[in-house]
Amino acid sequence: MDFPLSIPAILRRVEAHFGAKTIASRRADRSISHAAYADVVDRSFRLARALRDLGVKPGDRVATLAWASQEHLEAYLGVPSAGAVLHTLNLRLHHDDLIYIVNDAEDRVLLVDECLLPLWEKVRPQVGISHVVVMTRTGAAPLPPGALDYEEFLSGSPRLTPDPIDELQAAAMCYTSGTTGRPKGVLYSHRAIVLHSMAAGFRDSLAIGEDDTVLPIVPMFHVNAWGLPFTAALFGSRQVFPGPFLDPVSVLELLVKERVTVTAGVPTVWLGVLQELDRNPGAYDLSALRAIAVGGSAAPVSMIRGYQERHGIAIVHAWGMTELTPLGTLCRVPSSMAGASEEERYRYRGKQGTPLPYVEVRARGDNGLVPWDGETMGELEVRGPWVASSYYNTQGPDERFTGDGWFRTGDIVTIAPNGCIEIADRAKDLVKSGGEWISTVALENALMGHPSVAEAAVIAIPHPKWDERPLAVVVLKAGQSAAQEDLLAHLAPHFAKWWLPDAIEFASEIPRTSAGKFKKSALRETFRDRYQKV
């Protein structure tokens, strides 16, 4: 049958088979509410009808400015069911960036959390939003003039029975972080989201099933929370949303209270959680937790080992991008390594893994495609049914897309004979010293293996003799001490001498991007003249 792969089909499946399962949401007062999937689906279809009655037409963009919650999930499911395009806005961006993004996307309606209205007020005068609907209200403040109350918006509408939706129609959109220029929009079709959700749930992927409870720590405003809300709904898993509380203790409390089995987020979050677990051994019952998916940047092997050996928790390393909906690869130790040593298995788990089904990879160097030998570096290129073919609202060819239909990721990798990729660096973050490349990722992971180091970022700094040299910025664990000489001695057995940083700077914190990654551009600006007098 010509059966469209669409988000309304996910809602019908959830309602028919998993209606009694619950969604948990941590609220602004730190309380936790629960709602049945059946109610969430009903409210999602009511939201779809209310948007239609407001004048939203197929293809119109409906923006959200919200933390992770039941209501945000209803927008995930309801907006595409109305034939509109869900556009999640990154609330951690500067309001000037938000203004640009809202205007570029031509958003018509905004669903906004009450607690984020002060941020919205900075944006509102310079954008063309027609209607504002305020979610998660506490009643502590009156509605802004002309705004609608979300609960009243839903209660006054019957359910929408969606018209058949073309699976190639846009269902959602996100914008890149814009680290190398203006943010770019990426549209996701219904088909892309459904296929991505299916592949993410497979046994050799995240292995998500009906008996799981899924907690996305990655925000719902960041690449659709890595697609986990869609994946969990498709497979009938319970879902838990943390609201704005992402500190280690709050995360651990949710993991324990809701008996979470699968969770996901960037390494900086899990480094903090690991430190809390190490400080208070036995304080948190995480016996239900079987896997933490980590992506966004490389997970240090020391962190993977720490979770496994000290707390019995498996870290699953993943890689993806906004342009990939977002998952591209995932690292599972293959059966061919059954006889490998523990050290070899940990080393493998520190890589980004093999492509999900239907994602294909290759890498290109200066002289063409590089061999899959696990040693030769090149820029990773990918293609697949949930990989973007172009950016939204752009004219003419884009150098990020090759003439034969592949997407250039900007990540420098090696590819092993079995297709396992290992990221050496972002192209813009590699250090080119005396004509040779140095991987900042490798140095960072090694530094974070030192018992006194909490976080480490390595950057390329201009050098009068060698063009560039590496500099490390290190945050020590509370109550720990280490000198530059100690850290260099820790690195020395593992790297050629010319790879070692010329200096190590100690800091109280490392600046982060809106996605929680290290903001290396800020570090490069701070230390750009560090080696000029050498």
ZIURPE-V522854 format. One record per residue. N is the residue number from 0. RES is the residue in three letters. SS is DSSP state (helix for helix, strand for strand, loop for the rest). PHI is phi in whole degrees, -180 to 180 (none if undefined). D_FIRST is the distance of its C-alpha to the first C-alpha in whole Angstrom. Layout:
{{N & RES & SS & PHI & D_FIRST} {N & RES & SS & PHI & D_FIRST}}
//
This chain:
{{0 & MET & loop & none & 0} {1 & ASP & loop & -86 & 4} {2 & PHE & loop & -100 & 5} {3 & PRO & loop & -69 & 9} {4 & LEU & loop & -83 & 12} {5 & SER & loop & -136 & 14} {6 & ILE & helix & -69 & 18} {7 & PRO & helix & -56 & 17} {8 & ALA & helix & -66 & 14} {9 & ILE & helix & -64 & 17} {10 & LEU & helix & -63 & 20} {11 & ARG & helix & -62 & 18} {12 & ARG & helix & -66 & 18} {13 & VAL & helix & -59 & 21} {14 & GLU & helix & -65 & 22} {15 & ALA & helix & -74 & 21} {16 & HIS & helix & -118 & 22} {17 & PHE & loop & -132 & 25} {18 & GLY & loop & -59 & 27} {19 & ALA & loop & -83 & 30} {20 & LYS & loop & -63 & 30} {21 & THR & strand & -116 & 32} {22 & ILE & strand & -113 & 33} {23 & ALA & strand & -107 & 36} {24 & SER & strand & -133 & 38} {25 & ARG & strand & -86 & 42} {26 & ARG & loop & -93 & 43} {27 & ALA & loop & -61 & 46} {28 & ASP & loop & -90 & 49} {29 & ARG & loop & 77 & 47} {30 & SER & loop & -71 & 46} {31 & ILE & strand & -120 & 43} {32 & SER & strand & -102 & 40} {33 & HIS & strand & -130 & 37} {34 & ALA & strand & -140 & 35} {35 & ALA & strand & -74 & 32} {36 & TYR & helix & -54 & 28} {37 & ALA & helix & -59 & 28} {38 & ASP & helix & -69 & 30} {39 & VAL & helix & -64 & 29} {40 & VAL & helix & -64 & 26} {41 & ASP & helix & -59 & 27} {42 & ARG & helix & -67 & 30} {43 & SER & helix & -65 & 27} {44 & PHE & helix & -70 & 25} {45 & ARG & helix & -68 & 29} {46 & LEU & helix & -61 & 30} {47 & ALA & helix & -59 & 27} {48 & ARG & helix & -65 & 28} {49 & ALA & helix & -63 & 31} {50 & LEU & helix & -66 & 31} {51 & ARG & helix & -60 & 29} {52 & ASP & helix & -66 & 32} {53 & LEU & loop & -80 & 34} {54 & GLY & loop & 105 & 33} {55 & VAL & loop & -72 & 30} {56 & LYS & loop & -108 & 28} {57 & PRO & loop & -53 & 24} {58 & GLY & loop & 92 & 26} {59 & ASP & loop & -66 & 29} {60 & ARG & strand & -93 & 30} {61 & VAL & strand & -115 & 31} {62 & ALA & strand & -92 & 34} {63 & THR & strand & -124 & 35} {64 & LEU & strand & -129 & 38} {65 & ALA & loop & -158 & 38} {66 & TRP & loop & -80 & 39} {67 & ALA & loop & -77 & 36} {68 & SER & loop & -165 & 36} {69 & GLN & helix & -57 & 34} {70 & GLU & helix & -64 & 34} {71 & HIS & helix & -67 & 33} {72 & LEU & helix & -62 & 30} {73 & GLU & helix & -62 & 29} {74 & ALA & helix & -69 & 29} {75 & TYR & helix & -54 & 27} {76 & LEU & helix & -90 & 24} {77 & GLY & helix & -81 & 25} {78 & VAL & helix & -62 & 26} {79 & PRO & helix & -64 & 22} {80 & SER & helix & -67 & 21} {81 & ALA & loop & -82 & 23} {82 & GLY & loop & 85 & 22} {83 & ALA & loop & -90 & 25} {84 & VAL & strand & -115 & 26} {85 & LEU & strand & -72 & 28} {86 & HIS & strand & -124 & 31} {87 & THR & strand & -81 & 33} {88 & LEU & loop & -97 & 37} {89 & ASN & loop & -78 & 39} {90 & LEU & loop & -71 & 42} {91 & ARG & loop & -89 & 44} {92 & LEU & loop & -76 & 44} {93 & HIS & loop & -64 & 47} {94 & HIS & helix & -62 & 47} {95 & ASP & helix & -65 & 47} {96 & ASP & helix & -67 & 44} {97 & LEU & helix & -63 & 42} {98 & ILE & helix & -60 & 44} {99 & TYR & helix & -60 & 42} {100 & ILE & helix & -67 & 39} {101 & VAL & helix & -62 & 39} {102 & ASN & helix & -71 & 40} {103 & ASP & helix & -66 & 38} {104 & ALA & helix & -77 & 35} {105 & GLU & loop & 57 & 36} {106 & ASP & strand & -62 & 35} {107 & ARG & strand & -103 & 35} {108 & VAL & strand & -128 & 35} {109 & LEU & strand & -123 & 37} {110 & LEU & strand & -103 & 36} {111 & VAL & strand & -132 & 39} {112 & ASP & strand & -67 & 41} {113 & GLU & helix & -56 & 45} {114 & CYS & helix & -68 & 46} {115 & LEU & helix & -104 & 45} {116 & LEU & helix & -60 & 46} {117 & PRO & helix & -59 & 49} {118 & LEU & helix & -66 & 47} {119 & TRP & helix & -61 & 45} {120 & GLU & helix & -63 & 49} {121 & LYS & helix & -73 & 49} {122 & VAL & helix & -96 & 46} {123 & ARG & helix & -51 & 46} {124 & PRO & loop & -64 & 49} {125 & GLN & loop & -114 & 47} {126 & VAL & loop & -130 & 44} {127 & GLY & loop & -106 & 42} {128 & ILE & loop & -64 & 40} {129 & SER & loop & -89 & 40} {130 & HIS & strand & -139 & 39} {131 & VAL & strand & -121 & 40} {132 & VAL & strand & -119 & 39} {133 & VAL & strand & -97 & 41} {134 & MET & strand & -101 & 39} {135 & THR & loop & 46 & 41} {136 & ARG & loop & -77 & 44} {137 & THR & loop & -102 & 47} {138 & GLY & loop & 83 & 49} {139 & ALA & loop & -73 & 52} {140 & ALA & loop & -132 & 52} {141 & PRO & loop & -69 & 51} {142 & LEU & loop & -66 & 48} {143 & PRO & loop & -62 & 49} {144 & PRO & loop & -54 & 49} {145 & GLY & loop & 84 & 46} {146 & ALA & loop & -80 & 44} {147 & LEU & strand & -110 & 42} {148 & ASP & strand & -84 & 42} {149 & TYR & helix & -59 & 38} {150 & GLU & helix & -65 & 38} {151 & GLU & helix & -67 & 40} {152 & PHE & helix & -60 & 37} {153 & LEU & helix & -78 & 34} {154 & SER & helix & -65 & 36} {155 & GLY & loop & -87 & 37} {156 & SER & loop & -122 & 33} {157 & PRO & loop & -75 & 30} {158 & ARG & loop & -67 & 27} {159 & LEU & loop & -91 & 24} {160 & THR & loop & -97 & 21} {161 & PRO & loop & -61 & 19} {162 & ASP & loop & -69 & 17} {163 & PRO & loop & -55 & 14} {164 & ILE & loop & -110 & 15} {165 & ASP & loop & -65 & 14} {166 & GLU & loop & -64 & 14} {167 & LEU & loop & -88 & 16} {168 & GLN & loop & -71 & 19} {169 & ALA & strand & -66 & 22} {170 & ALA & strand & -112 & 22} {171 & ALA & strand & -153 & 25} {172 & MET & strand & -149 & 28} {173 & CYS & strand & -136 & 31} {174 & TYR & strand & -112 & 34} {175 & THR & loop & -66 & 36} {176 & SER & loop & -73 & 40} {177 & GLY & loop & 71 & 41} {178 & THR & loop & -70 & 44} {179 & THR & loop & -118 & 44} {180 & GLY & loop & 153 & 44} {181 & ARG & loop & -62 & 42} {182 & PRO & loop & -57 & 39} {183 & LYS & loop & -117 & 36} {184 & GLY & strand & -84 & 33} {185 & VAL & strand & -127 & 30} {186 & LEU & strand & -95 & 26} {187 & TYR & strand & -116 & 23} {188 & SER & strand & -78 & 20} {189 & HIS & helix & -55 & 17} {190 & ARG & helix & -61 & 15} {191 & ALA & helix & -61 & 19} {192 & ILE & helix & -66 & 20} {193 & VAL & helix & -66 & 17} {194 & LEU & helix & -63 & 17} {195 & HIS & helix & -61 & 21} {196 & SER & helix & -64 & 21} {197 & MET & helix & -63 & 19} {198 & ALA & helix & -66 & 21} {199 & ALA & helix & -66 & 24} {200 & GLY & helix & -86 & 24} {201 & PHE & loop & -57 & 23} {202 & ARG & loop & -57 & 26} {203 & ASP & loop & -87 & 28} {204 & SER & loop & -104 & 28} {205 & LEU & loop & -90 & 29} {206 & ALA & loop & 53 & 28} {207 & ILE & loop & -89 & 27} {208 & GLY & loop & -135 & 26} {209 & GLU & loop & -60 & 26} {210 & ASP & loop & -89 & 30} {211 & ASP & loop & -90 & 31} {212 & THR & strand & -122 & 33} {213 & VAL & strand & -109 & 32} {214 & LEU & strand & -120 & 35} {215 & PRO & strand & -79 & 34} {216 & ILE & loop & -81 & 38} {217 & VAL & loop & -59 & 36} {218 & PRO & loop & -64 & 36} {219 & MET & loop & -69 & 33} {220 & PHE & loop & -92 & 35} {221 & HIS & loop & -117 & 35} {222 & VAL & helix & 47 & 31} {223 & ASN & helix & 54 & 29} {224 & ALA & helix & 52 & 31} {225 & TRP & helix & 59 & 30} {226 & GLY & loop & 77 & 26} {227 & LEU & helix & -64 & 28} {228 & PRO & helix & -60 & 27} {229 & PHE & helix & -70 & 23} {230 & THR & helix & -62 & 23} {231 & ALA & helix & -63 & 25} {232 & ALA & helix & -64 & 23} {233 & LEU & helix & -58 & 20} {234 & PHE & helix & -95 & 22} {235 & GLY & loop & 79 & 24} {236 & SER & loop & -81 & 27} {237 & ARG & strand & -64 & 30} {238 & GLN & strand & -128 & 31} {239 & VAL & strand & -129 & 35} {240 & PHE & strand & -121 & 36} {241 & PRO & loop & -88 & 40} {242 & GLY & loop & 61 & 41} {243 & PRO & loop & -87 & 43} {244 & PHE & loop & -99 & 45} {245 & LEU & loop & -117 & 44} {246 & ASP & loop & -72 & 48} {247 & PRO & helix & -55 & 48} {248 & VAL & helix & -65 & 49} {249 & SER & helix & -64 & 47} {250 & VAL & helix & -62 & 44} {251 & LEU & helix & -65 & 46} {252 & GLU & helix & -59 & 46} {253 & LEU & helix & -67 & 43} {254 & LEU & helix & -57 & 42} {255 & VAL & helix & -74 & 44} {256 & LYS & helix & -63 & 44} {257 & GLU & loop & -96 & 40} {258 & ARG & loop & 53 & 40} {259 & VAL & loop & -68 & 37} {260 & THR & loop & -105 & 36} {261 & VAL & strand & -135 & 34} {262 & THR & strand & -141 & 36} {263 & ALA & strand & -157 & 35} {264 & GLY & strand & 180 & 38} {265 & VAL & loop & -81 & 40} {266 & PRO & helix & -58 & 43} {267 & THR & helix & -60 & 46} {268 & VAL & helix & -65 & 44} {269 & TRP & helix & -76 & 44} {270 & LEU & helix & -64 & 48} {271 & GLY & helix & -65 & 49} {272 & VAL & helix & -64 & 48} {273 & LEU & helix & -62 & 49} {274 & GLN & helix & -62 & 52} {275 & GLU & helix & -66 & 52} {276 & LEU & helix & -63 & 51} {277 & ASP & helix & -68 & 54} {278 & ARG & helix & -71 & 57} {279 & ASN & loop & -129 & 56} {280 & PRO & loop & -60 & 55} {281 & GLY & loop & 83 & 54} {282 & ALA & loop & -79 & 53} {283 & TYR & loop & -124 & 49} {284 & ASP & loop & -86 & 47} {285 & LEU & loop & -108 & 44} {286 & SER & loop & -65 & 44} {287 & ALA & loop & -80 & 40} {288 & LEU & loop & -78 & 39} {289 & ARG & loop & -104 & 38} {290 & ALA & strand & -160 & 37} {291 & ILE & strand & -117 & 37} {292 & ALA & strand & -87 & 35} {293 & VAL & strand & -123 & 38} {294 & GLY & loop & -158 & 37} {295 & GLY & loop & 96 & 38} {296 & SER & loop & -159 & 41} {297 & ALA & loop & -66 & 42} {298 & ALA & loop & -86 & 43} {299 & PRO & loop & -61 & 46} {300 & VAL & helix & -59 & 47} {301 & SER & helix & -61 & 50} {302 & MET & helix & -71 & 47} {303 & ILE & helix & -58 & 45} {304 & ARG & helix & -66 & 48} {305 & GLY & helix & -60 & 49} {306 & TYR & helix & -64 & 46} {307 & GLN & helix & -69 & 46} {308 & GLU & helix & -82 & 49} {309 & ARG & helix & -95 & 51} {310 & HIS & helix & -134 & 48} {311 & GLY & loop & 67 & 46} {312 & ILE & loop & -115 & 43} {313 & ALA & strand & -88 & 40} {314 & ILE & strand & -95 & 40} {315 & VAL & strand & -110 & 36} {316 & HIS & strand & -84 & 37} {317 & ALA & strand & -132 & 34} {318 & TRP & strand & -138 & 34} {319 & GLY & strand & -170 & 32} {320 & MET & strand & -151 & 32} {321 & THR & helix & -52 & 31} {322 & GLU & helix & -72 & 30} {323 & LEU & helix & -115 & 27} {324 & THR & loop & 73 & 26} {325 & PRO & strand & -121 & 28} {326 & LEU & strand & -74 & 28} {327 & GLY & strand & -120 & 29} {328 & THR & strand & -136 & 30} {329 & LEU & strand & -150 & 32} {330 & CYS & loop & -102 & 35} {331 & ARG & loop & -119 & 34} {332 & VAL & loop & -66 & 37} {333 & PRO & loop & -74 & 36} {334 & SER & helix & -62 & 37} {335 & SER & helix & -65 & 39} {336 & MET & helix & -101 & 41} {337 & ALA & loop & -57 & 42} {338 & GLY & loop & -96 & 46} {339 & ALA & loop & -73 & 46} {340 & SER & loop & -71 & 49} {341 & GLU & helix & -59 & 48} {342 & GLU & helix & -64 & 49} {343 & GLU & helix & -65 & 47} {344 & ARG & helix & -68 & 44} {345 & TYR & helix & -64 & 45} {346 & ARG & helix & -61 & 46} {347 & TYR & helix & -67 & 42} {348 & ARG & helix & -66 & 41} {349 & GLY & loop & -79 & 42} {350 & LYS & loop & -87 & 40} {351 & GLN & loop & -87 & 37} {352 & GLY & strand & 95 & 35} {353 & THR & strand & -100 & 32} {354 & PRO & strand & -65 & 29} {355 & LEU & loop & -64 & 26} {356 & PRO & loop & -52 & 23} {357 & TYR & loop & 79 & 21} {358 & VAL & loop & -99 & 25} {359 & GLU & strand & -116 & 27} {360 & VAL & strand & -130 & 31} {361 & ARG & strand & -158 & 34} {362 & ALA & strand & -135 & 37} {363 & ARG & strand & -123 & 40} {364 & GLY & strand & -105 & 44} {365 & ASP & loop & -63 & 46} {366 & ASN & loop & -111 & 46} {367 & GLY & strand & 110 & 42} {368 & LEU & strand & -64 & 40} {369 & VAL & loop & -95 & 41} {370 & PRO & loop & -71 & 41} {371 & TRP & loop & -86 & 39} {372 & ASP & loop & -117 & 43} {373 & GLY & loop & 74 & 43} {374 & GLU & loop & -130 & 46} {375 & THR & loop & -79 & 45} {376 & MET & loop & -90 & 44} {377 & GLY & strand & -162 & 42} {378 & GLU & strand & -79 & 40} {379 & LEU & strand & -70 & 36} {380 & GLU & strand & -122 & 34} {381 & VAL & strand & -136 & 30} {382 & ARG & strand & -150 & 26} {383 & GLY & loop & 165 & 23} {384 & PRO & loop & -73 & 20} {385 & TRP & loop & -119 & 22} {386 & VAL & loop & -100 & 25} {387 & ALA & loop & -60 & 26} {388 & SER & loop & -103 & 27} {389 & SER & loop & -170 & 29} {390 & TYR & loop & -95 & 31} {391 & TYR & loop & -70 & 31} {392 & ASN & loop & 61 & 34} {393 & THR & loop & -117 & 35} {394 & GLN & loop & -115 & 36} {395 & GLY & loop & 77 & 37} {396 & PRO & loop & -68 & 36} {397 & ASP & loop & -122 & 36} {398 & GLU & loop & -66 & 38} {399 & ARG & loop & -73 & 36} {400 & PHE & strand & -117 & 33} {401 & THR & loop & -78 & 34} {402 & GLY & loop & -65 & 33} {403 & ASP & loop & -102 & 31} {404 & GLY & loop & 92 & 29} {405 & TRP & loop & -111 & 30} {406 & PHE & strand & -100 & 31} {407 & ARG & strand & -86 & 35} {408 & THR & strand & -81 & 35} {409 & GLY & strand & 85 & 39} {410 & ASP & strand & -93 & 40} {411 & ILE & strand & -94 & 42} {412 & VAL & strand & -136 & 41} {413 & THR & strand & -113 & 41} {414 & ILE & strand & -122 & 39} {415 & ALA & loop & -76 & 39} {416 & PRO & loop & -56 & 38} {417 & ASN & loop & -89 & 36} {418 & GLY & loop & 91 & 34} {419 & CYS & loop & -74 & 36} {420 & ILE & strand & -97 & 37} {421 & GLU & strand & -132 & 40} {422 & ILE & strand & -80 & 41} {423 & ALA & strand & -84 & 45} {424 & ASP & strand & 177 & 45} {425 & ARG & strand & -73 & 43} {426 & ALA & loop & -54 & 45} {427 & LYS & loop & -77 & 47} {428 & ASP & loop & -104 & 48} {429 & LEU & loop & -59 & 49} {430 & VAL & strand & -99 & 53} {431 & LYS & strand & -107 & 55} {432 & SER & strand & -113 & 58} {433 & GLY & loop & 59 & 60} {434 & GLY & loop & 86 & 57} {435 & GLU & strand & -113 & 55} {436 & TRP & strand & -90 & 52} {437 & ILE & strand & -125 & 53} {438 & SER & loop & -87 & 50} {439 & THR & helix & -69 & 50} {440 & VAL & helix & -62 & 48} {441 & ALA & helix & -63 & 49} {442 & LEU & helix & -66 & 53} {443 & GLU & helix & -61 & 51} {444 & ASN & helix & -63 & 50} {445 & ALA & helix & -68 & 53} {446 & LEU & helix & -62 & 55} {447 & MET & loop & -74 & 53} {448 & GLY & loop & -84 & 54} {449 & HIS & loop & -74 & 57} {450 & PRO & loop & -62 & 58} {451 & SER & loop & -95 & 60} {452 & VAL & strand & -97 & 57} {453 & ALA & strand & -89 & 54} {454 & GLU & strand & -145 & 53} {455 & ALA & strand & -150 & 53} {456 & ALA & strand & -127 & 52} {457 & VAL & strand & -115 & 53} {458 & ILE & strand & -131 & 54} {459 & ALA & strand & -89 & 55} {460 & ILE & strand & -121 & 58} {461 & PRO & strand & -56 & 60} {462 & HIS & strand & -134 & 63} {463 & PRO & loop & -65 & 66} {464 & LYS & loop & -104 & 66} {465 & TRP & loop & -104 & 63} {466 & ASP & strand & 76 & 61} {467 & GLU & strand & -143 & 59} {468 & ARG & strand & -138 & 59} {469 & PRO & strand & -76 & 57} {470 & LEU & strand & -129 & 59} {471 & ALA & strand & -107 & 57} {472 & VAL & strand & -114 & 57} {473 & VAL & strand & -124 & 57} {474 & VAL & strand & -111 & 57} {475 & LEU & strand & -85 & 59} {476 & LYS & loop & -67 & 58} {477 & ALA & loop & -57 & 61} {478 & GLY & loop & 80 & 64} {479 & GLN & loop & -105 & 63} {480 & SER & loop & -138 & 65} {481 & ALA & loop & -165 & 65} {482 & ALA & loop & -99 & 67} {483 & GLN & helix & -54 & 65} {484 & GLU & helix & -62 & 67} {485 & ASP & helix & -65 & 65} {486 & LEU & helix & -72 & 62} {487 & LEU & helix & -65 & 63} {488 & ALA & helix & -65 & 64} {489 & HIS & helix & -66 & 61} {490 & LEU & helix & -79 & 59} {491 & ALA & helix & -52 & 61} {492 & PRO & loop & -68 & 61} {493 & HIS & loop & -110 & 57} {494 & PHE & loop & -138 & 57} {495 & ALA & loop & -61 & 59} {496 & LYS & helix & -58 & 62} {497 & TRP & helix & -74 & 61} {498 & TRP & helix & -77 & 58} {499 & LEU & loop & -67 & 60} {500 & PRO & loop & -58 & 60} {501 & ASP & loop & -75 & 63} {502 & ALA & strand & -153 & 63} {503 & ILE & strand & -125 & 62} {504 & GLU & strand & -101 & 62} {505 & PHE & strand & -101 & 62} {506 & ALA & loop & -138 & 60} {507 & SER & loop & -80 & 59} {508 & GLU & loop & -160 & 56} {509 & ILE & loop & -112 & 53} {510 & PRO & loop & -62 & 52} {511 & ARG & strand & -124 & 48} {512 & THR & loop & -80 & 45} {513 & SER & loop & -64 & 43} {514 & ALA & loop & -94 & 41} {515 & GLY & loop & 88 & 43} {516 & LYS & loop & -86 & 44} {517 & PHE & strand & -63 & 48} {518 & LYS & loop & -92 & 49} {519 & LYS & helix & -70 & 50} {520 & SER & helix & -62 & 51} {521 & ALA & helix & -68 & 53} {522 & LEU & helix & -66 & 55} {523 & ARG & helix & -63 & 55} {524 & GLU & helix & -68 & 57} {525 & THR & helix & -65 & 59} {526 & PHE & helix & -110 & 61} {527 & ARG & loop & -60 & 60} {528 & ASP & loop & -100 & 64} {529 & ARG & loop & -59 & 65} {530 & TYR & loop & -104 & 65} {531 & GLN & loop & -71 & 67} {532 & LYS & loop & -106 & 71} {533 & VAL & loop & -69 & 70}}
//
